[in-house]
Amino acid sequence: MTIYNADIADIFNEKRYKIAEVAPYVESLMDYLKTVCGVKSVAVAGGYRRSRETVGDLDILVVAGNDTAVMERFAAYDDVVDVLAKGTTRSSVVLRCGLQVNLRLVAAESLGAALQYFTGSQAHNIAIRQMGGQHGLKINEYGVFKFEERVAGDSEASVYQAIGLSWIPPELRENRGEIEAAQAGSLPQLIEPADLKGDLHAHTDWSDGGNTLEEMVQSARDYGLNYLAITEHSDRLKIAGGLESSRLLAQIDEIDRLNQELADITLLKGIEVEILQNGSLDMSDEVLGRLDLVIGSIHSYFGLPIDKQTGRILRAMDHKYFSILAHPINRLIDERPPIEVEMLKVIQKAKDRGCYIELNSNPRRLDLYDTYCRIAKDEGVLVAIDSDAHSVDGFNHLRYGVGQARRGWLEKDDVINTRPLGELRKLLSQTMG
């Protein structure tokens, strides 16, 4: 079974930007707009707010006094290279990176309605407007109206309340059952970044990482993590400095030494072992058995037919030392297509085998699709939200993984690395022989 996220189709239709490419521009521009005299609030909407993998443009909403110069200041922003339109309530510009940004000035009493409307998605909004019609209401970006009277719209919650719904988190607004869940009072309590207790996939300069073990530990500690798994590449991936058995054994000893010195964070011993073409693992059982976890991944033979690729992964997951399947679909957004694999079979194998599936937070990957996250949730398979950090800055990627997880309806209990260390160790030990 192959399921494609809508974002994949979008990148062939227009220039789109990975969410992590856009984030610095969003944060800088919003900070700038907040300094404009008379501006009372600034909010970003659109696909960015819904944590989509890629965005085509940005929609920003501003509440400000009538005498504000926000449109002039917006057009004069240092990063603006082209002003497409400038009016009293709406302007559009192009930033140096090529991204179009649309700014709208909205009244305070309409902010909630405008935020709901411009956040989307289109399919979600159509369904909401249809529900409004069934209640004798008109819903648009200006508010919720009963004939000519505005009855809601100052907050998003008021818009949803007007049609008998609880507020729906932006990441769920794709018309994939979120409205029915809101009607039934069964919306998920989505995972939050602070729920993550650790990271189970990270690299150091022992393989292709850019920082030392000690530096990665300090960065993980600064991020607020309680544990960190060190998972270098295995020997077959020589281009990434993959470790031979002797080097991995030496790193195990070094991790044991460091753990004796560390008080507030624990290092876990792991490996990102290559899944070979026949489904075997690129490391001896004697060495794998000394680890806390084994992550299996594919970095070659991407073009195998779907039956052979699926069989290869299933055989690897049957190995007695196999904890987590890393970046399962192996796509690089807008760079490399996903492998052909029957993910339902893979997820069901994880359930039967008692192992786990990774959601790789690297914004070039964001692998799993949100749709696969939801299948894993439905099948009762825990997901590991990992950074795949190759440098001290890599832990910042976890925010994008959490956004993807939220799009996939994942809650705290659906994610393995929200567990405290003791509980995590028990879950991992069940995969290790």
C-alpha positions as CSV (number, residue, x, y, z in Angstrom):
1,M,0.0,0.0,0.0
2,T,1.4,3.4,-1.0
3,I,-0.1,6.6,0.4
4,Y,1.2,9.9,-0.8
5,N,0.8,13.1,1.3
6,A,-0.8,16.1,-0.5
7,D,2.5,18.0,-0.1
8,I,4.2,15.6,-2.5
9,A,1.9,16.6,-5.3
10,D,2.2,20.3,-4.4
11,I,5.9,20.4,-5.0
12,F,5.3,19.6,-8.7
13,N,2.8,22.4,-9.1
14,E,4.5,25.4,-7.7
15,K,7.7,26.5,-6.0
16,R,7.5,25.4,-2.4
17,Y,9.8,25.8,0.5
18,K,10.6,23.3,3.3
19,I,9.1,24.4,6.6
20,A,12.5,24.7,8.2
21,E,13.7,27.0,5.3
22,V,10.7,29.3,6.0
23,A,10.8,29.3,9.8
24,P,13.7,31.9,10.2
25,Y,11.9,34.3,7.9
26,V,8.6,33.9,9.7
27,E,10.2,34.5,13.1
28,S,12.2,37.5,12.0
29,L,9.4,39.1,10.1
30,M,6.9,38.6,13.0
31,D,9.3,40.1,15.5
32,Y,9.8,43.1,13.2
33,L,6.1,43.7,12.7
34,K,5.5,43.6,16.5
35,T,7.7,46.6,16.8
36,V,5.6,48.8,14.5
37,C,3.7,51.5,16.5
38,G,0.1,50.7,16.8
39,V,0.4,46.9,16.2
40,K,-1.5,44.9,18.8
41,S,-1.0,41.4,17.6
42,V,0.6,39.4,14.8
43,A,-0.3,35.9,13.8
44,V,0.9,33.5,11.0
45,A,-1.7,31.4,9.2
46,G,-1.8,29.1,6.2
47,G,0.0,25.9,5.7
48,Y,2.9,27.0,7.9
49,R,0.5,27.1,10.9
50,R,-0.7,23.7,10.0
51,S,2.9,22.4,10.1
52,R,2.8,21.3,6.5
53,E,6.1,19.8,5.1
54,T,6.4,22.6,2.5
55,V,4.7,25.9,2.0
56,G,4.1,28.0,-1.2
57,D,3.7,31.4,0.5
58,L,3.0,32.9,3.9
59,D,-0.2,34.6,5.2
60,I,0.3,36.9,8.2
61,L,-2.5,38.7,10.0
62,V,-2.1,41.9,12.0
63,V,-4.4,43.7,14.4
64,A,-3.5,47.4,14.6
65,G,-5.0,50.9,15.0
66,N,-6.3,52.8,12.0
67,D,-3.4,55.2,12.0
68,T,-0.7,52.5,12.0
69,A,2.1,52.5,9.3
70,V,2.3,48.7,9.3
71,M,1.8,48.4,5.5
72,E,4.5,50.9,4.8
73,R,6.9,49.3,7.3
74,F,6.1,45.9,5.8
75,A,7.0,47.0,2.3
76,A,10.2,48.6,3.6
77,Y,11.4,45.5,5.5
78,D,15.1,44.9,4.7
79,D,14.5,41.4,3.2
80,V,11.8,42.6,0.7
81,V,13.0,42.6,-2.9
82,D,9.7,43.2,-4.7
83,V,6.4,44.8,-3.6
84,L,3.6,43.0,-5.5
85,A,0.8,45.1,-4.0
86,K,0.4,47.6,-1.2
87,G,-3.0,48.8,0.1
88,T,-4.5,50.0,3.4
89,T,-5.6,46.5,4.5
90,R,-3.6,44.1,2.4
91,S,-0.1,44.0,0.9
92,S,2.0,41.3,-0.8
93,V,5.8,41.2,-1.1
94,V,8.5,38.8,-2.3
95,L,11.5,38.2,0.1
96,R,15.0,37.8,-1.0
97,C,14.7,34.0,-0.8
98,G,11.8,34.1,-3.4
99,L,9.0,33.5,-0.8
100,Q,5.8,35.5,-1.2
101,V,4.4,37.0,2.0
102,N,0.8,38.3,2.2
103,L,0.0,40.7,5.1
104,R,-3.6,41.4,6.1
105,L,-4.8,44.0,8.5
106,V,-7.9,42.7,10.4
107,A,-10.2,44.1,13.0
108,A,-9.9,42.7,16.5
109,E,-13.5,41.5,16.5
110,S,-12.7,39.5,13.3
111,L,-9.3,38.1,14.2
112,G,-10.5,34.6,15.2
113,A,-12.6,34.3,12.0
114,A,-9.7,35.6,9.8
115,L,-7.2,33.2,11.5
116,Q,-9.6,30.3,11.0
117,Y,-10.3,31.2,7.4
118,F,-6.7,31.9,6.3
119,T,-5.2,28.9,8.2
120,G,-7.3,26.5,6.0
121,S,-7.2,23.9,4.7
122,Q,-9.6,24.7,1.9
123,A,-11.3,21.3,2.3
124,H,-11.7,21.9,6.1
125,N,-13.0,25.4,5.6
126,I,-15.6,24.3,3.0
127,A,-16.9,21.7,5.5
128,I,-17.1,24.3,8.3
129,R,-19.0,26.8,6.1
130,Q,-21.4,24.0,5.1
131,M,-22.0,23.2,8.8
132,G,-22.6,26.9,9.3
133,G,-25.2,26.9,6.7
134,Q,-27.0,24.0,8.4
135,H,-27.1,26.2,11.5
136,G,-28.5,29.2,9.6
137,L,-25.1,30.9,9.9
138,K,-22.7,32.5,7.4
139,I,-19.0,32.0,8.1
140,N,-16.3,34.0,6.4
141,E,-13.1,35.8,7.3
142,Y,-15.0,38.7,8.9
143,G,-16.9,36.6,11.4
144,V,-19.9,34.3,12.0
145,F,-23.2,36.0,11.1
146,K,-26.9,35.3,11.8
147,F,-28.4,37.4,9.0
148,E,-26.6,40.7,9.4
149,E,-25.7,40.3,13.1
150,R,-22.2,39.1,14.0
151,V,-22.5,36.4,16.6
152,A,-18.9,35.2,16.7
153,G,-15.5,35.7,15.3
154,D,-13.2,37.5,17.8
155,S,-11.6,34.1,18.6
156,E,-11.2,30.9,16.7
157,A,-12.9,29.0,19.5
158,S,-16.0,31.2,19.1
159,V,-16.2,30.3,15.4
160,Y,-16.1,26.5,16.2
161,Q,-18.5,27.0,19.2
162,A,-21.0,28.7,17.0
163,I,-21.5,25.4,15.1
164,G,-21.3,23.2,18.1
165,L,-17.7,22.1,17.8
166,S,-14.7,22.4,20.2
167,W,-11.6,24.2,18.9
168,I,-9.7,22.0,16.4
169,P,-5.9,22.2,16.4
170,P,-4.6,23.7,13.1
171,E,-2.5,20.6,12.3
172,L,-5.7,18.5,12.1
173,R,-7.6,20.8,9.7
174,E,-7.4,18.7,6.6
175,N,-11.0,17.3,6.5
176,R,-9.7,13.8,7.5
177,G,-12.2,13.2,10.3
178,E,-11.3,16.0,12.6
179,I,-14.8,17.5,12.3
180,E,-16.5,14.3,13.2
181,A,-14.0,13.8,16.1
182,A,-14.9,17.3,17.4
183,Q,-18.6,16.5,17.1
184,A,-18.0,13.3,19.1
185,G,-15.8,14.9,21.7
186,S,-12.9,12.6,20.7
187,L,-10.3,14.9,19.3
188,P,-6.8,13.7,20.3
189,Q,-4.7,15.5,22.9
190,L,-1.8,16.1,20.5
191,I,1.8,15.6,21.5
192,E,3.7,18.8,22.5
193,P,7.5,19.4,22.1
194,A,7.9,19.4,25.9
195,D,6.6,15.8,26.0
196,L,9.8,14.4,24.4
197,K,12.1,13.1,27.1
198,G,14.9,12.0,24.8
199,D,16.2,11.4,21.3
200,L,17.0,7.9,19.9
201,H,18.9,8.8,16.7
202,A,22.0,11.0,16.7
203,H,25.5,11.0,15.2
204,T,28.9,12.3,16.3
205,D,32.3,12.8,14.7
206,W,32.9,9.1,15.2
207,S,31.1,8.7,11.9
208,D,29.6,11.6,9.8
209,G,28.6,13.9,12.6
210,G,30.2,17.3,13.0
211,N,30.6,17.4,16.8
212,T,32.1,15.3,19.6
213,L,30.3,13.0,21.9
214,E,30.7,15.6,24.7
215,E,29.4,18.4,22.5
216,M,26.3,16.5,21.5
217,V,25.6,15.6,25.1
218,Q,25.8,19.2,26.1
219,S,23.5,20.3,23.3
220,A,21.0,17.6,24.1
221,R,21.1,18.7,27.8
222,D,20.5,22.3,26.7
223,Y,17.5,21.2,24.7
224,G,16.1,19.7,27.8
225,L,16.5,16.0,27.0
226,N,17.0,13.3,29.7
227,Y,18.6,10.7,27.4
228,L,20.3,10.5,24.1
229,A,21.1,7.5,21.9
230,I,24.3,7.6,19.9
231,T,23.7,5.7,16.7
232,E,26.6,6.0,14.2
233,H,26.4,4.4,10.8
234,S,27.6,0.9,10.3
235,D,30.6,-0.2,8.3
236,R,28.9,-0.7,4.9
237,L,28.1,3.0,4.7
238,K,31.8,4.0,4.3
239,I,30.9,7.3,2.6
240,A,29.4,8.3,6.0
241,G,32.4,7.0,8.0
242,G,30.6,3.9,9.1
243,L,32.0,2.1,12.1
244,E,33.7,-1.3,11.9
245,S,32.9,-3.6,14.9
246,S,36.2,-2.7,16.7
247,R,35.4,1.0,16.4
248,L,31.8,0.5,17.7
249,L,33.1,-1.5,20.6
250,A,35.5,1.3,21.4
251,Q,32.7,3.8,21.4
252,I,30.6,1.6,23.7
253,D,33.5,1.8,26.2
254,E,33.6,5.6,25.8
255,I,29.9,5.9,26.4
256,D,30.1,3.8,29.5
257,R,32.9,6.0,30.7
258,L,30.9,9.2,30.0
259,N,27.8,7.9,31.7
260,Q,29.8,7.5,35.0
261,E,30.4,11.3,34.8
262,L,27.0,12.5,33.7
263,A,24.4,13.3,36.3
264,D,21.4,14.8,34.5
265,I,21.4,13.0,31.1
266,T,22.1,9.4,30.1
267,L,23.7,8.2,26.9
268,L,22.3,5.0,25.3
269,K,24.5,2.8,23.1
270,G,23.1,2.2,19.7
271,I,23.9,1.8,16.0
272,E,22.2,2.8,12.7
273,V,22.9,-0.4,11.1
274,E,22.6,-0.8,7.3
275,I,19.8,-3.1,6.0
276,L,21.5,-5.0,3.2
277,Q,19.8,-5.9,0.0
278,N,18.8,-9.4,1.2
279,G,17.4,-8.0,4.5
280,S,20.3,-9.0,6.7
281,L,22.0,-6.5,9.0
282,D,25.5,-5.0,8.5
283,M,26.9,-6.0,11.9
284,S,27.5,-9.3,13.8
285,D,25.0,-10.4,16.5
286,E,27.9,-10.6,18.9
287,V,28.3,-6.8,18.7
288,L,24.7,-5.9,18.3
289,G,23.8,-7.8,21.5
290,R,26.0,-5.4,23.5
291,L,23.8,-2.3,22.6
292,D,20.8,-0.7,24.1
293,L,19.0,-0.4,20.8
294,V,19.5,-1.1,17.1
295,I,18.2,1.2,14.4
296,G,17.9,-0.4,11.0
297,S,17.9,1.8,7.9
298,I,18.3,1.7,4.1
299,H,20.8,3.9,2.2
300,S,21.1,1.8,-1.0
301,Y,19.0,-0.1,-3.6
302,F,16.2,2.5,-3.4
303,G,14.8,1.3,-6.7
304,L,13.9,-2.3,-5.8
305,P,10.3,-3.3,-6.8
306,I,7.7,-2.9,-4.1
307,D,7.6,-6.7,-3.3
308,K,11.3,-7.0,-3.0
309,Q,11.7,-3.8,-1.0
310,T,9.0,-4.7,1.4
311,G,10.3,-8.2,1.8
312,R,13.8,-6.8,2.5
313,I,12.5,-4.6,5.3
314,L,10.3,-7.3,6.8
315,R,13.3,-9.7,7.0
316,A,15.4,-7.1,8.7
317,M,12.7,-6.4,11.3
318,D,12.6,-10.2,12.0
319,H,16.2,-10.0,13.2
320,K,16.4,-10.7,17.0
321,Y,18.3,-7.4,17.5
322,F,16.1,-4.8,15.8
323,S,14.5,-1.9,17.7
324,I,13.5,0.9,15.3
325,L,13.0,1.2,11.6
326,A,14.6,4.5,10.7
327,H,13.3,7.0,8.0
328,P,11.1,4.2,6.6
329,I,10.1,5.7,3.2
330,N,13.6,7.1,2.5
331,R,12.4,10.2,0.6
332,L,14.2,13.5,0.6
333,I,11.6,16.2,0.1
334,D,11.9,17.7,-3.4
335,E,15.2,15.8,-3.9
336,R,14.5,12.1,-3.9
337,P,11.2,10.2,-4.2
338,P,10.2,7.7,-1.6
339,I,11.0,4.0,-2.0
340,E,8.2,1.7,-3.1
341,V,7.1,-0.2,0.0
342,E,3.9,-1.6,1.5
343,M,3.9,0.5,4.6
344,L,0.8,-1.2,6.1
345,K,2.6,-4.5,6.1
346,V,5.7,-2.9,7.6
347,I,3.6,-1.3,10.4
348,Q,1.8,-4.5,11.1
349,K,5.1,-6.3,11.2
350,A,6.3,-3.8,13.8
351,K,3.2,-4.6,15.8
352,D,3.8,-8.4,15.5
353,R,7.5,-8.2,16.1
354,G,7.2,-5.7,19.0
355,C,9.5,-3.1,17.5
356,Y,9.0,0.6,16.6
357,I,8.8,3.0,13.6
358,E,10.8,6.2,13.4
359,L,9.5,9.7,12.5
360,N,12.7,11.3,11.3
361,S,12.5,15.0,12.1
362,N,15.2,16.2,9.7
363,P,13.2,18.7,7.6
364,R,14.6,17.3,4.4
365,R,13.0,14.0,5.3
366,L,10.0,14.4,7.7
367,D,9.7,10.7,7.3
368,L,6.9,9.3,8.2
369,Y,4.1,10.8,6.2
370,D,1.4,12.1,8.5
371,T,-0.9,9.5,7.0
372,Y,1.5,6.7,8.1
373,C,1.7,8.2,11.6
374,R,-2.0,7.8,11.9
375,I,-1.9,4.2,10.6
376,A,0.8,3.4,13.2
377,K,-1.4,5.0,15.9
378,D,-4.4,2.9,14.8
379,E,-2.3,-0.2,14.8
380,G,-0.9,0.5,18.2
381,V,2.7,0.8,17.0
382,L,4.8,3.3,19.0
383,V,6.6,6.0,17.0
384,A,10.0,7.4,17.8
385,I,10.3,11.1,17.0
386,D,14.0,11.4,16.4
387,S,16.2,14.3,15.3
388,D,18.8,12.3,13.3
389,A,21.1,15.1,14.5
390,H,24.5,15.3,12.9
391,S,25.5,18.4,14.7
392,V,24.7,20.3,17.9
393,D,22.1,22.3,16.0
394,G,20.3,19.2,14.9
395,F,18.1,18.8,18.0
396,N,16.2,21.9,16.8
397,H,14.8,19.6,14.1
398,L,12.6,17.9,16.8
399,R,10.1,20.7,16.6
400,Y,9.4,19.8,12.9
401,G,9.0,16.1,13.8
402,V,6.5,17.0,16.5
403,G,4.6,19.1,14.0
404,Q,4.4,16.2,11.6
405,A,3.4,13.9,14.5
406,R,0.5,16.3,15.3
407,R,-0.6,16.2,11.7
408,G,-0.7,12.4,12.1
409,W,-2.9,12.7,15.2
410,L,-0.2,11.4,17.5
411,E,-0.6,11.8,21.3
412,K,2.0,11.6,24.0
413,D,1.4,7.9,24.6
414,D,1.8,7.1,20.9
415,V,5.5,8.1,21.0
416,I,8.1,5.9,22.7
417,N,10.6,8.6,23.6
418,T,8.0,10.5,25.7
419,R,8.7,7.8,28.4
420,P,11.0,8.2,31.3
421,L,14.3,6.4,31.0
422,G,13.3,3.4,33.1
423,E,10.2,2.7,31.1
424,L,12.0,3.3,27.8
425,R,14.7,0.8,28.7
426,K,12.1,-1.9,29.3
427,L,10.5,-1.2,25.9
428,L,13.8,-1.3,24.1
429,S,15.0,-4.4,26.0
430,Q,12.0,-6.3,24.6
431,T,13.4,-5.7,21.0
432,M,17.0,-6.9,21.9
433,G,16.9,-10.7,21.7
